[in-house]
Amino acid sequence: MKTAVSIGGLDLKNPVMTASGTCGYGLELAPFYDLSRLGALVVKGISVRPRPGNPPPRVVETCGGMLNAIGLQNVGMEGFVREILPALRAYQTPLIVNILGESEEEYTTLAETLGSQEGIHGLEVNVSCPNVKMGGISFGADPPALEKLVRSIRERTDLPLIVKLSPNITDIVEVALRAEEAGAEAITLINTLRAMAIDLKTRRPCLANVVGGLSGPAIKPVALRMVWEASRRVRIPVVGVGGIVCPEDALEFFVCGATAVQVGTAHFRNPAACIQVIDGIEDYLARNGIEDIHDLIGSLRVGEGCVP
């Protein structure tokens, strides 16, 4: 079965990646399987300077998912290049680094520095961060600011550019088209949904930050809808993420138009979730006589009656 796909100029042996922020820098998964089996490895978000993150409690389980308010904790750009990147170069799989910032200048600095490093094959841009120069609204919720940001990053690096869009907006198609027009070679849908949880005994929020990002199976229907809407309008590949815990979940994203998928929150329960998804996709294709995964991508049948 042919499972190879191309995302933003990156040739992947299979369409399964890790999702940023759910497996650290990727090395944390190395004891469980050979990371070279992945289609691509996406590491947690990297900022220009190290970030300590938010105070605890910053993770809480919810019905059908998980809330997190980690606060984008990471070792920073220089720490990543010095301490983490050398070990990641050992694996024969494309390495995609998620980048984040609170100003356009921080993003372009990251793009210039990381874009020149051996072993980094692509950048995934987290646009859910607050734009401190525009009153704190996130880049992803401000289409003109998003387009300007992506253009600036595109001018600073030749690496494939994937923009990870926020679902916390009214029209996902508009921002997807803006990202494409500005030079993105792929988009990732979706990031976490803003949410909160309450401890009724204490009448206090479960997270110290009060509000966090909801991920896991609970958000899969939202992610599927946004992938379907965006993939029909943009010409660039869409990477689907949100609630994938088994092969069937991933296959639904392909049918809705995703070219590749990312596995995230499932890692907290099953560190080998990506490998099970990869094996399951191959088994499904074989059992159904599908020789190329591209024959499945975008094959959703709309207007043919209800599911019996």
Rosetta blueprint (number, residue, H / E / L):
1 M L
2 K E
3 T L
4 A L
5 V E
6 S E
7 I E
8 G L
9 G L
10 L E
11 D E
12 L E
13 K L
14 N L
15 P L
16 V E
17 M E
18 T E
19 A L
20 S L
21 G L
22 T L
23 C L
24 G L
25 Y L
26 G L
27 L H
28 E H
29 L H
30 A L
31 P L
32 F L
33 Y L
34 D L
35 L H
36 S H
37 R H
38 L L
39 G L
40 A E
41 L E
42 V E
43 V E
44 K E
45 G E
46 I E
47 S L
48 V L
49 R L
50 P L
51 R E
52 P L
53 G L
54 N L
55 P L
56 P L
57 P L
58 R L
59 V E
60 V E
61 E E
62 T E
63 C L
64 G L
65 G E
66 M E
67 L E
68 N E
69 A L
70 I L
71 G L
72 L L
73 Q L
74 N E
75 V L
76 G H
77 M H
78 E H
79 G H
80 F H
81 V H
82 R H
83 E H
84 I H
85 L H
86 P H
87 A H
88 L H
89 R L
90 A L
91 Y L
92 Q L
93 T L
94 P L
95 L E
96 I E
97 V E
98 N E
99 I E
100 L L
101 G L
102 E L
103 S L
104 E H
105 E H
106 E H
107 Y H
108 T H
109 T H
110 L H
111 A H
112 E H
113 T H
114 L H
115 G L
116 S L
117 Q L
118 E L
119 G L
120 I L
121 H L
122 G E
123 L E
124 E E
125 V E
126 N E
127 V L
128 S L
129 C L
130 P E
131 N L
132 V H
133 K H
134 M H
135 G L
136 G L
137 I L
138 S E
139 F H
140 G H
141 A H
142 D L
143 P H
144 P H
145 A H
146 L H
147 E H
148 K H
149 L H
150 V H
151 R H
152 S H
153 I H
154 R H
155 E H
156 R H
157 T L
158 D L
159 L L
160 P L
161 L E
162 I E
163 V E
164 K E
165 L L
166 S L
167 P L
168 N L
169 I L
170 T L
171 D L
172 I H
173 V H
174 E H
175 V H
176 A H
177 L H
178 R H
179 A H
180 E H
181 E H
182 A H
183 G L
184 A L
185 E L
186 A E
187 I E
188 T E
189 L E
190 I L
191 N L
192 T L
193 L E
194 R E
195 A E
196 M E
197 A L
198 I E
199 D E
200 L L
201 K L
202 T L
203 R L
204 R E
205 P E
206 C L
207 L L
208 A L
209 N L
210 V L
211 V E
212 G E
213 G E
214 L E
215 S E
216 G L
217 P H
218 A H
219 I H
220 K H
221 P H
222 V H
223 A H
224 L H
225 R H
226 M H
227 V H
228 W H
229 E H
230 A H
231 S H
232 R L
233 R L
234 V L
235 R L
236 I L
237 P L
238 V E
239 V E
240 G E
241 V E
242 G L
243 G L
244 I L
245 V L
246 C L
247 P H
248 E H
249 D H
250 A H
251 L H
252 E H
253 F H
254 F H
255 V H
256 C H
257 G L
258 A L
259 T L
260 A E
261 V E
262 Q E
263 V E
264 G L
265 T H
266 A H
267 H H
268 F H
269 R L
270 N L
271 P L
272 A L
273 A H
274 C H
275 I H
276 Q H
277 V H
278 I H
279 D H
280 G H
281 I H
282 E H
283 D H
284 Y H
285 L H
286 A H
287 R H
288 N L
289 G L
290 I L
291 E L
292 D E
293 I H
294 H H
295 D H
296 L L
297 I L
298 G L
299 S L
300 L L
301 R L
302 V L
303 G L
304 E L
305 G L
306 C L
307 V L
308 P L
